[in-house]
Amino acid sequence: MVTLFQMWVVPLYFTIKLNWWRFLVIWVLFSAVTAFVTFRATRKPLVQTTPRLVYKWFLLIYKISYATGIVGYMAVMFTLFGLNLLFSFQQNLPGPRVPQGHPHHEDEERDVMKL
């Protein structure tokens, strides 16, 4: 139960700390709807439409997660094969960090200044 609680609270902490307000809104909506579905599912006697509500909600979450995974996988594959250049998308990945005192440390600082 502690793991479940932390999986719910840790995103809240980082969302507030990093000012990810859009994620916070989605997190609150997801939590509220899931709490409502859970509330309906734990009432006695069970309303006839409750099993359908529970199934529909978690099926929707599954489909959204699946579609997001497929789109993310395709984005990575397109980038690896260079298809992002067809759409004029640039890769914005940081290079390796060069420690201070290393002969190429000044080169990294110069490259950062260009950005």
N, C-alpha and C positions, 0 to 999 in steps of 0.2 A: 504494500500500500504506500510505503514511503517513496518508492521509485515512481509510482503513478503520480503522486503529489508533486514530486520534483520535476517530472516531465511536463507538468502543467504550469508550474511556477517559474522555472528557470527561463523559459522564453519571455515571460513577463518582465523579469529583472533586466535582461539584456535589451529588450525592446525599449524600456524606459531609459536605461543608461545610454543607449546609442541613438535615442530620438527617432525610432522607426515607428512613426505614428500610424502609417497605413497598416503595418503588420499588427499593431495594437488593436486597431478597429476590427480587423478580421479575426483576431484572437478572441476579442470580447464577444463578437457575434457568434463564432463557433462555440464558445463556452456556454453562452446563453441558450442557444438552440439545443445543444447536447444536454444541458441541465434540464431543460423543459422536457425533452424526450425521455430522459431518465426518470424525471418526476412522474410523467404519465405512465411509464412502464412499472413503477413500484407501487401504484395505487391499488387498493383492494376495494371492491371488485374491479377487475380489469375491464376497461371500456372496449367494445368490440373493434373499434378502429385503431386501437393502440398498436397491435402487432404490425399492421400495415404502415403506420407512421414510423415505427422504429426501423423497419426494413427499408422503407423509402429513404430515410435520412442517411443511414449508413451505406446504402447502395450509391446515393449521390456522392458522398464523401469518397467512396472507393473509385467511382468513375472520374471524379475530378483529379484524384491522386494519380490514377493510371494515365490520364491524358497529359498531366503535367510531366510525368516521367517520360512518356514517349516524346513529347516536344523537347524536353531537355536533352534526351539522348540524341535526337536528330540534330539539335543545335551543336552539340559537341562533335558529332560525326561530320556535319557540314564544315565546321571550322577545321577539323583535322584534314579533310580533303580539299580545303581551300575554297569551298563554295561560298564562304562568307564574302569573298572578294567580288563575286558577281553582284552582290547586293550592296556593295560599298560599305560593308561593316568592317571595322578595324578590330584586331585583337588588342585588348587592353590588359595584358598580363605583365605583372612586374617580373623583372629579371632576378637573378640570384643576388643576394646581398653580399657586398664586399666589405670585410671588416676594416676598421680604421687602421692605418699603418701599412696596409697592403699597397703595393706599387700602383694598382689600378683604382684605388679609392678616389683619387681626384677625377678620374675619367667618369666615374659614376655621378659625382657631384655636378660635373659639367653637363652630363646627359640630362639630369634632373632639371637644371636651369633652362635647358632648351624647351622643356614642356611648358 
